[in-house]
Amino acid sequence: LPSPIPPSLTQPVTPDLLVSPSSQDGDLGSECPEDRGNWTGRLDFLLSCIGYCVGLGNVWRFPYRAYTNGGGAFLVPYFIMLAICGIPIFFMELSLGQFSSLGPLAVWKISPLFKGVGMGTILIVSLVAIYYNMIIAYVLFYLFASLTSDLPWQHCGNWWNTELCLDHHVIKAGNSTLPVNISNTVSPSEEYWSRYVLHIQGSSGIGDPGRIRWNLCLCLLLSWTIVYLCILKGVKSSGKVVYFTATFPYLILVMLLIRGVTLEGAWKGIQFYLTPQFDHLLSSKVWIEAALQIFYSLGVGFGGLLTFASYNTFHQNIYRDTFIVTLGNAITSILAGFAIFSVLGYMSQELGVPVNQVAKAGPGLAFVVYPQAMTMLPLSPFWSFLFFFMLLTLGLDSQFAFMETIVTAVTDEFPYYLRPKKASFSAVICIALFLMGLILTTEGGMYWLVLLDDYSAGFGLMVVVITTCLAVTRVYGMKRFCRDIHMMLGFKPGPYFRACWMVLSPATMMALLVYNIVKYQPSEYGNYRFPTWAEVLGILMGVLSCLMIPVGMVAAVLQEEGTLWERVQQASRPAMDWGPSLEENRTGVYVASLAGSQSPKPLMVHMRKYGGITSYENTAMQVDREMEEEDEEESM
């Protein structure tokens, strides 16, 4: 640990990364980020990003959204949103994190006026982490249920089944022309999900949660325990786990896809998936869903990308990584859609109904359709176990990122108190979120999950991303931001990125935000409509994350001195210690602005350490020259 803080330094600014001023050597600046930790392997960062982005959403949310928004027509807004909002903001987040080596709260040293954006992000991530882990708990429940010779959702006749239950195996065995009206029947897997797993008949609605389902509660406890053990040592432990959790799902997905497309009638479902119903594109809902799918899937605005990038070395090529992750994620979503829709086509043929009536659209899609598909395969428990194991690995690495974001954000704010106790602090957060998630394990828990899912990261997330975009490009300045990226990567972002950051991304999101408010539709689950108080509660969840921004602004302004306008100007300028965390990477305006810095030129540190000048030093000198020229122009 660094030596105690001298009183002379505590007055003007209390920097996060503090070097003892008594040390005469600039090299000692490298002590601090090591204390924070870094990725240990070359692929840790890339696989963590892929694992974070490719999550349950790709299997659980993307096919569900495409299914409810006009099949193939959904791919049009999806790719447009990816190009306008997804890729540019993804790159912006990675750049901010890598440049500063700070979490989502401390990164606002770039402009302390906007620190509330970081607070809003943490609130959104916490709400999402609560219900996301509940979905992992459902997955664990099904994983254990698959450890039998006969899957429990294969047949009717169990205590949880009703007279409406119709077993398709019986129909096939009978092979007769059935007088049964299939439209009023329910599959065994659907009843298993709603009546046995959720036991939703025990609750009359969101205001009557009913009793806690202890088997679900234990699954939730287990999922939090797994998450805690994997993030125990921060990125050093989670960075190793992702080598398995980020790659294994692809193997199973391909196996399931091959099995799906070889089923009879699979083409029907794939046609439904790929045939665009263009009338849907006139509905604002489809565009909002596409933008939210991009946000959810890429994890833009949640702070996870920023957190992961903050553990990178200063010159990591995040430009290349941006395209690998964003395009890989989109392709995975589409593949998962094929796997689900081929099964829907097969089921629609088996049951003799149109594809769009086969499964109820809802979070239960992966817990109803897929399990039913498993019962149609030979060795069904094996396939079922593999499928749910895939969902588990998909979900876990996204959950690691949510937790890492919360822990990193707070420990970077209070490095002296919390960094040495990071493991205990992580445990406290996991326990707190587990306790908050207990309501989701009740009989009416699904209603709460739908409410959290609909509101926790809806318009609040958009406001956070729009504000980030505007703060970086307008307040901090596009020129400065591009210069920082040039200093870090050796080249400036092209006109595509600059146009998106300045105009396209914020304007598109503003339009979506307005649409979202104007065309607001209340939540529902199946035939259940949420009461007004629940809607208000949901809206408050979204508004609260937005309110953090003005609250942060007021706090920042109050800390400054002078007239109101002077205070605002001071609060919007970067903090004194803003910039790269290692002194050897600080060039131009960032030279010797770290507390306790003794080195007149970081370049000298480099020269002493490595001997000679690398391409990055060339870039640093070039950036310095550009800055001097700009200063001269301004003074003239």
Salt bridges, closest charged atoms under 4 A:
ASP16 OD2 - LYS109 NZ 3.95
ASP25 OD1 - ARG608 NH2 2.86
ASP27 OD1 - ARG608 NH2 3.59
ASP35 OD2 - ARG419 NH1 3.85
ASP44 OD2 - LYS240 NZ 3.00
ASP167 OD2 - HIS155 ND1 2.84
ASP167 OD1 - HIS169 ND1 2.97
GLU190 OE2 - LYS360 NZ 3.12
GLU289 OE1 - ARG65 NE 2.59
ASP321 OD1 - ARG320 NH2 3.30
GLU350 OE2 - LYS172 NZ 3.60
GLU404 OE2 - LYS422 NZ 3.64
ASP412 OD2 - ARG36 NH2 2.74
ASP412 OD1 - ARG419 NH2 2.85
GLU413 OE1 - LYS115 NZ 2.73
GLU443 OE2 - HIS199 ND1 2.90
GLU443 OE2 - ARG211 NH2 3.68
ASP453 OD1 - ARG61 NH2 2.52
GLU524 OE1 - ARG529 NE 2.74
ASP577 OD2 - LYS109 NZ 3.06
GLU584 OE1 - LYS609 NZ 3.28
GLU617 OE2 - HIS606 NE2 3.37
ASP624 OD2 - LYS601 NZ 3.32
GLU626 OE1 - LYS492 NZ 3.28
GLU630 OE1 - ARG483 NH2 2.52
